[in-house]
Amino acid sequence: MEEGTLPYRFDNHYDLARLPYFELKDRRLVLADPALGPAIDMHTHLANRYLLSRQIDLHRFFPQTDLWLPMDAALDLDVYANQNVTNTLRNRMVRSFFLRSVLDPTTGGLRKSATLPNLVHDMEDLGIKHSLLLPIDLPYFSSNAETFLKATQGRTDLISLGSVHPYAPDPLAKLQRQRSLGALGIKLHPSVQMVRPDNPKTVELQRLCGELGLFVLWHCGPTGIEPWAAQQRSLVKFFERPIAELPHTTFVLGHAGALQMEQALDLARRYPNVWLELSCQSLTSLRRILDLGPHDRLVLGSDWPMYHQAIPLSKVLLVTEGDNALRRKILFDNAARLLGRSPHTKVSHGRRRKRSHSACLEPSRH
């Protein structure tokens, strides 16, 4: 590694401790200096259940979270996150997490550890004060939103969105019910819910959200690993119609458009009701977003338990090196404003370094 630079490739997740932001404690990756926080993670999941699967115990703690990209996997921070995932790991997740969410009567597989205490355990290591849960519901045979909303009532660390499928019976009543349980918005996913954002029923649902003061957080953009039809439903070009027609509805584009980041960035620049949630984007893409995007409408996300929360946190810390005000906006203040939380008021212009080298915005290649 050249003098004055920071790495962006790592042999495993623990190797992130080579960055000045993290250290290892009892084989856990922890924030090296609390002054680097706090943070809000706007993109996390618990184990959804559908059809014949059994609801996992959301309050059970497991010593280790089963991540899609496990802790011993190598990391390249300058690619879209799923490009770190081998075909073997991808197939393992499909079989053991997603399929078991539909057909598992035993609460087994990787999904069993996607629980509230496991999420909080990781959050505490990394100075993450709040995490937003994103349930996904189908028109029938699922009630993930109500389950998550009830499980998080009375908590301040974990916040759950609602989820209403555009083809669900009486979507207005469902939205009102979920809002009464504390939902600040809803999660929509064109691939999983098999509906495009510009579908007339979807547009009407998003209009109702705007009238009720609920924001809409979409999975946005193709990721390159989903089936062809699912990719087509996620194309960024299909998001412009509802965004343009519904100026009073706030849209948060999850993954910042995924592999179509440029198109999502263009929407955020042209429409003031569009926010970008940054999970999975590469360092190069994040710098592009920071150069051209709306700094007051960018938020951190991880996609936990697919990925460890240290991955997106490390990327934001790297690309905001030397700009504490922007770092604070992305890590906490922007999301706090959207969620109605108090902004972080402590200003820290320094941080404890673990080693003496100067950080630069361009990470070294090694």
N, C-alpha and C positions, 0 to 999 in steps of 0.2 A: 504494500500500500504506500503510495507516494505521500511525502510530507505535506501536511496542510489539507488533506482530503479525508472524506469519510467513505466507508464502504457501502455498497448497495447489494452485494451478493453475500450469502451466508450459508454455511454448511448445514445449519439447522436453526430452529427458532431460538435456542439458547444462545447461539452465536450472535444474536442481536445485542447482547451485552457488550460487544465490541464498540457499539455506539455510545456516546457519552450520556445518552438519555436513560439507559437501563443498566441494571446489575442483576446478578444471580443471588438468590437467597433461598436456601433449602431446595435447590433445583426448581425454583420458580423464577420467572422473569418478572422483575418489579421495577417500578419507576425509581430512577436514581436520586431524584430531587423532587419533593412535593411541589416546589415552586413551578415546575413544568406544567402542572395541572391548574385547576381541575378540567375535566372534559365531560362531554355528553356524547354518548354513542346513539346515533339516530337510526341504526339498522341492526336489530338483533332478532333472533327467533327462539321460540321454544318448539317442542315437538308437536306439530299439528296432528290431528287424528281425523280420519274419514272412514265412512262405511263400516268395515268389520274390525277395525283396529280398536284396541283398548286404550283408554286414557292413561298416560303415565302419571306417576306421582310427581307433580310439579314442585313439591316441597322437600323432596328427598335429595340428600347430598351424596355425591360420589367423589372419591378421592381424586379422580382424574376425569376431565371432560373428553369425550370422544370427538375430536375435531376431524372435519373432512380432510384438512391438510394438517397432519399430526405434528407434534412438537419436534420430532426427529427428522422431518422433511426439510430439504434444502429450500432456500428462499432467494428469489431474485425480485427486488423491489421495483425494478424498472420494466416489468411486463404486467399485463392485466393479470390479476391474482390467480385466476384459474389455470393459467399457463404453467403454474408451479405444480399442478396436480397431474400425476401420472394416470394412465388409463386404468391401472390396477386400483389405485385409490378412488378414481371416479366410479368404477363399477362397484366397488365396495360400498360407497355411499349410496348409490342408487338402490342396491339390494337391501342394505341394512338400515337405511334411514327413510328414504322416500317410499319404497314399496311396503315397508313395515308400518308406515303411517296410514296405509289403506287396508292391509290384510293381516296385521299382527294382533292376535288375541292375548299375547303373553307379555307385552310391554318390554320386549327385548331389543337387541340390536343397538346400533349407535344412538338411536333417538332417546334411549332411556336416561342418558345423562344430560340432556338438554333441559335442565331444570332451573328454577329460580336461584337456589343457593349456589349452584355451580357458576351461574352467570355472575352473581354478586361476588363470589370468591375471586374471579378473574378481575372484576372491576376494581376491587379493593387493592389489588396488586399494582394497578396502573393509574390510580388517581381519577378513575371515571366515576363521577358522582351520580349520574342518571343514565339509564339505558332505556331506549324505546323498543318495545316488543311489537312485532309485526305479524299478527295472525292472518291466516288466509282461509276464507270460507267458500264453499261451493253453494249452489242454490238449495241443495238438500243434503241431509246426512252429515252435517258438520255444524259445530257450534263453538269453534275455536275462539272467536272474539269474546263471547260472553264468558267462556272459561278463563281466558287470560285476564279480562277486565275484573272479574270477581277475585281472581287469585292475587291481583295487585292492589285491590282497594285498601286504602289507608297507608300505602307505602309512598315514600317520596323518591326512593332510589330507582324503582322500576315503574315505568309508565307503559300502558298498553293502548295501542290504537284499536279501533273497531275494524270490522271487515264485513261488507255486504256485497253479495254478488249481484250484478246488474239484472239477472234473471230471477232473483229471489222473489217470492211472493211479498207484496207490500213493502218495498224497500224503504219508504219513508218511515213506516212504523219501526222497522229494524234500526234505522239510523237514530231515531229519537230514543229508542230503548238503549242503544249503546252509548249515546251521549249522556243519558241519565246515569249510566254506570261509570262515567268518567272519561269516555273517549273524546279526544281532542281532534281526531281525524280518522280516516280509514286507510287501510292498505288494499291496493289492487295489484293484481299480477296477471298480465295478459297470457303468459305461458301456462300457468297452473289453472287459472280460471277459464282459459280458452275463450277469451273475448278481447276484441280490440278496443283501444281507448276511444276511437271515433265511432264505435257502434252506437246507434241512436239510444238504446237503453243505457249504455254506459255514460253517454253525454248527459242524459237526464239525471242519472244518479249523481254525477259530478255537479250538476246544477243544484240539486237538493243539498249537497254538502256545503256549497257556497252559501245558500240561504240559511243553513243551520250553524254557520260559523265553523265548519269542520274542514280541515285541509285534507288533501288527497296525496298520499305517498305511493307512487307507482314503482314497480320494477320497470325500468326503462332501458330499452336497447337490447340487441342480441348479444349473447356472451360467447357464441361459437361452439358450445357443447350441447345445446338443446336440439331436439328434432327440428327439421326444416320448417314445419308448419308453426311450431312455437316461436321460432326466430322471426317469422314473418309477422306474427301478431305483435311482436315487441318493437318493430322498426320505429325509429324516432319520428319519421314523417307522419305517422298516424296520431301523434300527440298534439300536433299544432291546431287542429280544428277545435277540440274542447278548450285548449288554452286560449285561443283567440276569441271564441264565442262566449267564454265564461270568465270575464276579467275579475269578477268578485270571488272566484274560487282560487285558492292557493294550491299550486301544484309543486310537489317535491319529487324530482326525478331521481329515483334510486339508481345507484351506480353511475350517476352523471352520464347516462346514455350508454354505458358499457362500451362495446366496441365501436359505437357511433358517438363518441364523445364530442366530436366537432359539431355535429348537428344539434346535440343537446345544449352545448355551450352557446350556439347561435340562438336557440330559443330563449335561453336565460338572458342573453344580451338584449333581445328585442321585446321581451314581455316581462313586465315588473311583477307578475304573479307567479313566476317560475323560480324555484330554488333548485340547487344541485346538491345531492348527497353523494359524497365522494368515495364510497367504498369500492375497493378492487382496482381503482385506477392506478396507473404506473406513475413513477416520479416525473417522467417527462410530460405525461398528460396533466398531472397536477400543476406543474409549472405553467403550462399553457393556459389552464383554467385561471390560475392566479394572475397571469399577465393580462388576460382579456375579460375575465368574468366579473360578476357583481360581488364584491367582497362581503357585502352585508347579507348575501343569500347563499352562502356556502356552509355546509355542515359536515361533520365527521360521521362516518359509519363504518361498521366492521363486517357485517353479515355473519356474526357469531351464531351458532357454533361451527359454521363452515370454516371460518378462519379465526385465529387468535386475535384478540383486540390490539395486541402490540403491533401488528403489521400495519394497519392504517395509521395508527398513532405515530409510529416511527416515520412514515412517509410525510405526514403533515409537519412533524417537528423538523425534518430535514429541509423541506421546501420553504418553511417560514423562518429558517435560521437568520437571525439578525433583525427580524421584524416582529417584535413581541405583540404589538397591537393587532396585527393581522392574525398571528397565531392564536391570540385570545378570542378573536371573533370566530374563527373556524372551530376551535376546540370547544368553546362554551357559549359565548355571548349570543351568537346568531340563533343557535338552537334554543337557548333559554328564552329568547324573545318569542320564538314560534310556539314554545310550550308553555308560556306564561310563567316561567321561573325567573327568579331574581338574577340579574347579570352578575358576573364575577367582577368585583370592583378592585381587588388587590392587583396592583401593577408591579410586576417583577422584571427588572431590566438585567438581571444576572441569573446565573445558575451555577450550581456546584459542578465542576468538571471532574471526571475521573482520571483524565490524562491530559497532558499539556500538548495540545495541538490546535491549530486554528481550523475552524470549520468553514467550509465553503459550500456554495449552493450546488455545485456539480460534484456528485459522488464519484469516487475513483472506480475505475474498472480494474479488476484483478483476476 
